Amino acid sequence: MGENFVEYASAFFETTVFVYGSGLLMLYAMLAILSFINIRLFLRKESYTDYSVIVASPLAPGISVIAPAFNEGLTIISNVRSLLTFDYPNYEVIIINDGSTDDTLEKLMTEFSMVKVDFAYDVKISSKPVRGVYKSTDEAYAKLVVVDKENGKSKADATNAGINIAAYPYFLCTDVDCILHNQTLQMLIRPMMEEEHKRVIATGATLRMANSCEVDEGVLIKIRAPRPLLARFQELEYIRSFVLGKMGWSYINAVPNVSGGLGMFDKEIAVKAGGYDSVSFGEDMELRLRMSRYVYDNKIDAAVRYIPTTLCWTEGPSSMKVFMRQRTRWGRGLLQLLLTHRAMFLNPAYGRVGMIVVPYNVFFELLAPVIEFLGIIYYILLIYFGLVNWPYAIILLIFVYTYSVMISTLAVLWDQLTFQYYRNWKDVAMIALMAFVEMLIYHPLIVVFALRGYYFHLANRKHSWGNMQRKGFQKKEDKPKVTPAAG
């Protein structure tokens, strides 16, 4: 009886893993094909798009750029100056000083001649109390608004305060230390303007690592592949996720989430959906699901779009401790939001979100670390009891490894051949070579940290947002600076 149970359990597990693995491989192949088609369509549209018409038009939709800041005193001035350089006619920049304990607010007030103004603060969505709203006496900084509020212990709470202040129908959510392309607003608003049959409620674009890039006063001078090994792995992951993954999902209107580092949203829908969840550890994806839930409940034909152009460079974690904290929070946030929105799972009332987006996140994002971990334990036991079919196991391992390397290198080469962000092929090779060791070094860390996040949530362990120690952006001759920032 016991032997039969073990045999049945073993057969069931192996069959499950085989089906799951095959599904995952086919999914990546499908996304690669859809991404190729979608990027080709994007490039074709770009060839005859005249952005100067958008820039020159007084009818261009207004956009509020919202950037929370917590203890950003060392770099806040250059970062804000960078946000004020967008090539777009109708926008404002809202900096949320989220209860900083350093001189962030003082530097903003001094540098940009800010004074406190009377402001009718309309609380559409909840956030910690606002202590004051500041505007500049210098006409050159008329687009800048600074909001001082009590610390809400999350980016979501600060962003909600920014949405309440925002004057325009669309808002761009970013991090104050991100470096954005000066054409970001005109490129992200275009899908919202050109869609004829659907209401585009959110758009996003590719993010890349700014580690090792040369930056001067918030302006990107030279793009280089990250030199630190950890940041290089993240660069590979970002390219694969955005260029191959999200562009493929965008083609069938099933984008899983819009990155918190760069995302443009329809303010009306975001407010009616309740804004960001300030207690969520995955607030960017949670807002995407919350907005989708609202539009389906109210019979609004909506879409979420992505463009492949890199418009944002962000500094990735440079230490293992910070990286672990970030990925633990991501894992915890994924489990948290999927439990919160479990009613959408395989629910046809929520269209592609209920039938594709949520199931994908459950089966291939949430369960993937669990299945991989159990699979490792299972094969360790097989090896211990001498039950491994080594010829078959080696062939399977080589196939999975080769397929993984192929998908990753394909994404890197497709990105480089199409957009040529790196000036030399040495940088491309540095990123592509990471694919050959990713499964051995980087991927196991992702699995462990995700499981750690699941455990923290299920055990109701306290896990603060913490401070992400950033080295800061500098020119080659500058000495690195360490800046504490909300992370």
C-alpha positions as CSV (number, residue, x, y, z in Angstrom):
1,M,0.0,0.0,0.0
2,G,2.8,2.4,1.0
3,E,4.8,1.6,-2.1
4,N,1.8,2.1,-4.3
5,F,1.1,5.5,-2.7
6,V,4.7,6.5,-3.3
7,E,4.6,5.4,-6.9
8,Y,1.3,7.2,-7.5
9,A,2.6,10.4,-5.8
10,S,5.8,10.3,-7.7
11,A,4.0,9.8,-11.1
12,F,1.5,12.6,-10.2
13,F,4.3,15.0,-9.3
14,E,6.4,14.2,-12.4
15,T,3.4,14.6,-14.7
16,T,2.5,17.9,-13.0
17,V,6.0,19.2,-13.4
18,F,6.2,18.1,-17.0
19,V,2.9,19.7,-17.9
20,Y,3.7,22.8,-16.0
21,G,7.2,23.1,-17.5
22,S,5.9,22.5,-21.1
23,G,3.2,25.1,-20.6
24,L,5.8,27.6,-19.4
25,L,8.1,26.9,-22.4
26,M,5.2,27.3,-24.8
27,L,4.2,30.5,-23.1
28,Y,7.6,32.1,-23.5
29,A,7.6,31.0,-27.2
30,M,4.2,32.6,-27.7
31,L,5.3,35.8,-26.0
32,A,8.4,36.0,-28.1
33,I,6.3,35.8,-31.3
34,L,3.7,38.3,-30.1
35,S,6.5,40.7,-28.9
36,F,8.1,40.5,-32.3
37,I,4.8,41.3,-34.1
38,N,3.9,44.1,-31.6
39,I,7.4,45.8,-31.8
40,R,7.2,45.7,-35.6
41,L,3.8,47.4,-35.5
42,F,5.2,50.0,-33.1
43,L,8.2,50.7,-35.3
44,R,5.9,51.1,-38.3
45,K,3.7,53.6,-36.5
46,E,6.8,55.4,-35.3
47,S,8.1,55.9,-38.9
48,Y,5.1,58.2,-39.7
49,T,4.3,59.6,-36.3
50,D,5.1,63.3,-36.0
51,Y,5.5,64.1,-32.3
52,S,6.0,67.7,-33.0
53,V,2.3,67.9,-33.7
54,I,1.5,66.7,-30.2
55,V,4.1,69.0,-28.7
56,A,2.8,72.0,-30.6
57,S,-0.8,71.4,-30.0
58,P,-2.6,73.4,-27.3
59,L,-5.1,70.5,-27.2
60,A,-2.5,68.0,-25.9
61,P,-4.0,66.4,-22.7
62,G,-2.6,67.8,-19.5
63,I,-0.3,65.4,-17.5
64,S,0.6,65.6,-13.8
65,V,4.0,64.0,-13.0
66,I,3.9,62.6,-9.5
67,A,7.2,61.7,-7.7
68,P,7.3,60.9,-4.0
69,A,10.5,61.8,-2.1
70,F,11.7,60.5,1.2
71,N,15.1,61.7,2.5
72,E,16.4,62.6,-1.0
73,G,18.4,65.6,0.2
74,L,21.6,64.7,-1.6
75,T,20.1,64.4,-5.1
76,I,16.7,66.1,-4.9
77,I,17.7,69.3,-6.8
78,S,19.2,67.6,-9.8
79,N,16.4,65.1,-9.9
80,V,13.7,67.8,-9.9
81,R,15.5,69.8,-12.6
82,S,15.5,66.7,-14.7
83,L,11.7,66.3,-14.3
84,L,11.3,69.9,-15.4
85,T,12.8,69.3,-18.8
86,F,10.1,67.3,-20.5
87,D,9.4,68.2,-24.1
88,Y,5.6,68.6,-23.7
89,P,3.4,71.6,-23.7
90,N,1.0,71.0,-20.8
91,Y,2.3,69.3,-17.6
92,E,3.1,69.9,-14.0
93,V,5.6,68.2,-11.7
94,I,4.3,67.3,-8.2
95,I,7.0,66.4,-5.7
96,I,5.6,64.7,-2.5
97,N,7.8,65.3,0.5
98,D,6.7,62.2,2.4
99,G,7.7,63.3,5.9
100,S,11.4,63.4,5.2
101,T,13.7,63.7,8.2
102,D,16.6,65.3,6.3
103,D,16.8,68.6,4.5
104,T,14.8,67.5,1.4
105,L,12.1,70.1,1.8
106,E,14.5,72.9,2.9
107,K,16.6,72.4,-0.3
108,L,13.5,72.5,-2.5
109,M,12.2,75.7,-0.9
110,T,15.6,77.4,-1.2
111,E,16.6,76.2,-4.7
112,F,13.3,76.8,-6.4
113,S,12.1,79.9,-4.3
114,M,9.1,78.0,-2.9
115,V,6.5,79.6,-0.7
116,K,3.5,78.1,1.0
117,V,0.2,78.8,-0.7
118,D,-3.4,78.4,0.1
119,F,-4.7,75.4,-1.7
120,A,-8.1,73.8,-1.7
121,Y,-7.0,70.2,-1.0
122,D,-9.8,67.9,-2.2
123,V,-9.4,64.5,-0.6
124,K,-10.7,62.2,-3.4
125,I,-8.6,59.2,-2.1
126,S,-7.2,58.7,1.4
127,S,-3.7,59.5,2.4
128,K,-1.8,60.8,5.5
129,P,-2.5,64.5,6.2
130,V,-1.0,67.1,4.0
131,R,0.9,69.8,6.0
132,G,1.4,72.3,3.2
133,V,1.5,73.0,-0.5
134,Y,4.3,75.1,-2.0
135,K,4.7,76.9,-5.3
136,S,7.6,78.9,-6.7
137,T,7.7,82.7,-6.9
138,D,10.0,82.3,-9.9
139,E,8.0,82.0,-13.2
140,A,10.7,79.6,-14.5
141,Y,9.4,77.0,-12.1
142,A,5.7,77.6,-12.5
143,K,5.2,73.9,-13.4
144,L,6.6,72.8,-10.0
145,V,4.4,71.9,-7.0
146,V,5.8,70.6,-3.7
147,V,3.5,68.9,-1.3
148,D,4.6,68.3,2.3
149,K,2.8,65.6,4.2
150,E,3.1,63.3,7.1
151,N,5.0,60.1,6.4
152,G,2.7,57.4,5.2
153,K,5.3,54.6,5.2
154,S,4.7,53.7,1.6
155,K,5.0,55.1,-1.9
156,A,1.3,54.4,-2.4
157,D,0.2,56.8,0.3
158,A,2.4,59.6,-1.0
159,T,1.2,59.0,-4.6
160,N,-2.4,59.2,-3.4
161,A,-1.7,62.6,-2.0
162,G,-0.2,63.6,-5.3
163,I,-3.3,62.4,-7.2
164,N,-5.5,64.5,-4.9
165,I,-3.4,67.6,-5.8
166,A,-3.1,66.8,-9.5
167,A,-4.8,69.3,-11.8
168,Y,-4.7,67.2,-15.0
169,P,-6.7,64.2,-16.3
170,Y,-3.7,62.0,-16.6
171,F,-0.9,61.4,-14.2
172,L,2.6,59.8,-14.5
173,C,3.8,57.9,-11.5
174,T,7.6,57.7,-11.1
175,D,10.3,57.7,-8.5
176,V,12.1,60.9,-7.9
177,D,15.5,59.3,-8.5
178,C,14.5,57.8,-11.8
179,I,16.0,59.4,-15.0
180,L,13.3,59.9,-17.6
181,H,13.7,60.6,-21.3
182,N,12.6,64.1,-22.2
183,Q,10.0,62.7,-24.7
184,T,8.4,60.4,-22.0
185,L,5.1,62.3,-21.8
186,Q,4.5,62.6,-25.5
187,M,5.3,59.0,-26.1
188,L,3.2,57.6,-23.2
189,I,0.2,59.8,-24.0
190,R,0.1,58.7,-27.6
191,P,-1.5,55.3,-27.1
192,M,-4.2,57.0,-25.1
193,M,-4.9,59.6,-27.8
194,E,-4.8,57.2,-30.8
195,E,-7.0,54.4,-29.5
196,E,-10.3,54.6,-31.3
197,H,-12.4,51.9,-29.8
198,K,-11.1,51.4,-26.3
199,R,-10.3,53.7,-23.3
200,V,-6.7,53.2,-22.5
201,I,-6.5,53.5,-18.8
202,A,-2.7,53.0,-18.4
203,T,0.5,52.9,-20.4
204,G,4.0,51.9,-19.6
205,A,7.4,51.7,-21.2
206,T,10.7,49.8,-20.8
207,L,12.9,50.4,-17.7
208,R,16.6,49.8,-17.6
209,M,19.3,49.9,-14.9
210,A,21.1,53.2,-14.6
211,N,24.0,51.6,-12.6
212,S,27.3,52.5,-14.3
213,C,25.6,55.0,-16.7
214,E,27.1,58.5,-16.7
215,V,24.7,61.2,-15.4
216,D,25.1,65.0,-15.1
217,E,22.5,67.0,-13.2
218,G,19.8,64.5,-13.8
219,V,20.6,64.1,-17.5
220,L,21.8,60.8,-18.9
221,I,25.1,61.4,-20.6
222,K,26.2,57.9,-21.5
223,I,24.4,54.5,-21.4
224,R,26.5,51.6,-20.3
225,A,25.8,48.1,-19.2
226,P,26.0,47.8,-15.4
227,R,29.4,46.7,-14.2
228,P,28.3,45.2,-10.9
229,L,27.3,41.6,-11.3
230,L,24.0,41.9,-9.4
231,A,22.9,44.9,-11.4
232,R,23.9,43.2,-14.7
233,F,21.6,40.2,-13.8
234,Q,18.8,42.7,-13.2
235,E,19.4,44.4,-16.5
236,L,19.0,41.1,-18.3
237,E,15.8,40.4,-16.3
238,Y,14.4,43.8,-17.1
239,I,15.1,43.5,-20.9
240,R,13.5,40.1,-21.0
241,S,10.5,41.2,-18.9
242,F,9.7,44.4,-20.7
243,V,10.8,43.9,-24.3
244,L,9.7,40.2,-24.6
245,G,7.1,39.8,-21.9
246,K,5.1,43.0,-21.6
247,M,5.2,43.8,-25.3
248,G,3.8,40.3,-26.0
249,W,1.1,40.7,-23.4
250,S,0.3,44.2,-24.7
251,Y,-0.5,42.8,-28.1
252,I,-3.4,40.9,-26.7
253,N,-4.4,43.5,-24.1
254,A,-3.3,41.4,-21.2
255,V,-0.5,43.3,-19.6
256,P,0.0,41.9,-16.0
257,N,1.1,45.2,-14.4
258,V,2.4,48.7,-15.1
259,S,5.7,49.3,-13.4
260,G,5.7,51.6,-10.4
261,G,8.9,53.3,-11.7
262,L,7.1,54.6,-14.8
263,G,3.4,54.4,-15.5
264,M,0.9,56.8,-16.9
265,F,-2.7,56.4,-15.8
266,D,-6.2,57.8,-16.4
267,K,-6.8,59.8,-13.3
268,E,-10.6,59.6,-13.4
269,I,-10.6,55.8,-13.5
270,A,-7.8,55.6,-10.8
271,V,-9.7,57.8,-8.4
272,K,-13.0,56.0,-9.0
273,A,-11.2,52.7,-8.4
274,G,-10.0,54.0,-5.0
275,G,-6.4,54.9,-5.9
276,Y,-3.4,53.1,-4.6
277,D,-3.7,50.6,-1.7
278,S,-1.4,52.2,0.9
279,V,-1.0,48.9,2.8
280,S,-0.2,46.8,-0.3
281,F,3.4,45.6,-0.9
282,G,2.7,45.4,-4.6
283,E,0.9,48.7,-5.1
284,D,1.7,49.0,-8.9
285,M,0.1,45.7,-9.9
286,E,-2.7,46.1,-7.3
287,L,-3.7,49.4,-8.9
288,R,-3.8,47.8,-12.3
289,L,-6.1,45.1,-11.0
290,R,-8.2,47.6,-9.1
291,M,-8.7,49.8,-12.2
292,S,-9.5,46.8,-14.4
293,R,-12.0,45.6,-11.8
294,Y,-13.7,49.0,-11.9
295,V,-13.9,49.2,-15.7
296,Y,-15.3,45.7,-16.1
297,D,-17.9,46.3,-13.3
298,N,-19.0,49.5,-15.1
299,K,-18.9,48.0,-18.7
300,I,-16.1,50.2,-19.9
301,D,-14.2,48.8,-22.9
302,A,-10.6,49.5,-21.7
303,A,-7.0,48.6,-22.5
304,V,-3.6,48.8,-21.0
305,R,-0.7,49.4,-23.4
306,Y,3.1,49.1,-23.4
307,I,5.7,50.6,-25.7
308,P,9.2,49.0,-26.1
309,T,11.1,52.3,-26.1
310,T,13.3,52.7,-23.0
311,L,12.1,55.9,-21.3
312,C,13.2,55.4,-17.7
313,W,16.6,54.4,-16.1
314,T,16.5,53.4,-12.5
315,E,19.2,52.5,-10.0
316,G,18.9,48.8,-9.0
317,P,19.9,47.4,-5.7
318,S,23.7,47.1,-5.5
319,S,23.9,45.0,-2.3
320,M,22.5,41.6,-1.6
321,K,20.8,42.8,1.6
322,V,18.8,45.5,-0.3
323,F,18.1,43.2,-3.2
324,M,16.7,40.6,-0.8
325,R,14.5,43.1,0.9
326,Q,13.2,44.3,-2.5
327,R,12.4,40.8,-3.8
328,T,10.9,39.7,-0.5
329,R,8.5,42.7,-0.7
330,W,7.7,41.8,-4.3
331,G,6.9,38.2,-3.4
332,R,4.8,39.3,-0.4
333,G,3.0,41.9,-2.5
334,L,2.1,39.3,-5.2
335,L,0.6,36.9,-2.8
336,Q,-1.2,39.7,-0.9
337,L,-2.9,41.2,-4.0
338,L,-3.8,37.9,-5.6
339,L,-5.6,37.0,-2.3
340,T,-7.3,40.4,-2.3
341,H,-8.5,40.0,-5.9
342,R,-9.1,36.3,-5.8
343,A,-12.7,36.8,-7.0
344,M,-11.3,37.8,-10.4
345,F,-9.5,34.4,-10.8
346,L,-10.9,32.6,-13.9
347,N,-14.0,34.8,-13.7
348,P,-15.3,35.5,-17.2
349,A,-17.0,38.6,-16.0
350,Y,-13.6,40.2,-15.9
351,G,-12.7,39.3,-19.4
352,R,-9.0,38.9,-20.3
353,V,-7.9,40.1,-16.9
354,G,-9.9,37.4,-15.1
355,M,-9.2,34.7,-17.7
356,I,-5.6,35.5,-18.6
357,V,-3.9,38.1,-16.4
358,V,-4.8,36.8,-13.0
359,P,-4.4,33.1,-13.8
360,Y,-1.0,33.8,-15.4
361,N,0.1,35.5,-12.2
362,V,-1.2,32.7,-10.1
363,F,0.2,29.7,-12.1
364,F,3.4,31.2,-13.6
365,E,4.4,33.9,-11.1
366,L,3.1,33.0,-7.7
367,L,3.4,29.2,-7.9
368,A,6.6,29.0,-9.9
369,P,8.9,29.4,-6.9
370,V,6.9,26.8,-4.9
371,I,7.0,24.3,-7.7
372,E,10.7,24.9,-8.4
373,F,11.5,24.5,-4.7
374,L,9.5,21.3,-4.4
375,G,11.1,20.0,-7.6
376,I,14.6,20.5,-6.2
377,I,13.7,18.7,-3.0
378,Y,12.1,15.9,-5.0
379,Y,15.2,15.3,-7.2
380,I,17.5,15.5,-4.2
381,L,15.5,12.6,-2.7
382,L,15.6,10.7,-6.0
383,I,19.4,11.1,-6.1
384,Y,19.7,10.0,-2.4
385,F,17.7,6.8,-3.1
386,G,19.4,6.2,-6.4
387,L,16.2,6.4,-8.4
388,V,17.4,9.0,-11.0
389,N,17.3,8.1,-14.7
390,W,20.6,9.9,-15.4
391,P,20.5,9.9,-19.2
392,Y,17.0,11.2,-19.3
393,A,17.7,13.8,-16.5
394,I,20.8,15.1,-18.2
395,I,19.0,15.5,-21.6
396,L,16.1,17.3,-19.9
397,L,18.4,19.6,-18.0
398,I,20.4,20.5,-21.1
399,F,17.1,21.2,-23.0
400,V,15.7,23.5,-20.2
401,Y,19.0,25.3,-19.8
402,T,19.5,25.8,-23.6
403,Y,15.9,27.0,-24.0
404,S,16.3,29.5,-21.1
405,V,19.6,30.9,-22.6
406,M,18.0,31.1,-26.0
407,I,15.0,33.1,-24.8
408,S,17.2,35.6,-22.8
409,T,19.8,36.1,-25.5
410,L,17.0,36.5,-28.1
411,A,15.4,39.3,-26.0
412,V,18.8,41.1,-25.6
413,L,19.7,40.8,-29.3
414,W,16.3,41.8,-30.4
415,D,16.4,44.9,-28.2
416,Q,19.9,45.9,-29.3
417,L,19.2,45.3,-33.0
418,T,16.0,47.3,-32.8
419,F,16.9,50.2,-30.6
420,Q,20.8,50.2,-30.2
421,Y,20.9,51.7,-26.7
422,Y,24.4,50.3,-26.2
423,R,27.1,52.0,-28.3
424,N,29.3,48.9,-28.5
425,W,28.8,45.2,-28.7
426,K,31.0,44.6,-25.6
427,D,28.1,45.9,-23.4
428,V,25.7,43.7,-25.3
429,A,27.9,40.7,-24.7
430,M,28.2,41.5,-21.0
431,I,24.5,41.3,-20.6
432,A,24.0,38.3,-22.9
433,L,26.6,36.3,-21.1
434,M,24.6,36.6,-17.9
435,A,22.0,34.3,-19.5
436,F,24.5,31.4,-19.3
437,V,24.9,31.6,-15.5
438,E,21.6,33.1,-14.5
439,M,20.0,29.7,-13.7
440,L,22.9,28.8,-11.5
441,I,23.5,32.1,-9.6
442,Y,20.7,34.7,-9.9
443,H,17.5,32.6,-10.4
444,P,17.9,30.6,-7.2
445,L,18.0,33.9,-5.3
446,I,14.8,35.0,-6.9
447,V,13.1,31.8,-5.8
448,V,14.4,31.9,-2.2
449,F,13.5,35.6,-1.7
450,A,10.0,35.1,-3.2
451,L,9.3,32.2,-0.8
452,R,10.6,34.4,2.0
453,G,8.0,37.0,1.0
454,Y,5.2,34.3,0.9
455,Y,6.2,33.2,4.4
456,F,6.3,36.8,5.7
457,H,2.7,37.3,4.5
458,L,1.3,34.0,5.7
459,A,3.0,34.3,9.1
460,N,1.9,38.0,9.3
461,R,5.5,38.9,9.9
462,K,6.4,42.6,10.1
463,H,8.3,43.7,7.0
464,S,8.9,47.4,6.7
465,W,9.3,49.2,3.4
466,G,12.8,50.1,4.6
467,N,15.4,52.3,3.0
468,M,17.1,51.4,-0.2
469,Q,20.7,52.6,0.1
470,R,21.5,54.1,-3.3
471,K,25.0,55.1,-4.4
472,G,23.5,57.9,-6.4
473,F,24.2,58.9,-10.0
474,Q,27.5,60.5,-10.8
475,K,29.8,61.4,-13.6
476,K,32.9,59.2,-14.0
477,E,35.2,61.5,-12.2
478,D,32.8,61.9,-9.2
479,K,33.0,60.0,-6.0
480,P,29.9,57.8,-5.2
481,K,27.4,59.1,-2.7
482,V,25.1,57.0,-0.6
483,T,21.6,58.3,-0.5
484,P,18.9,56.8,1.7
485,A,15.6,56.5,-0.2
486,A,12.3,54.8,0.3
487,G,12.6,51.3,-1.3
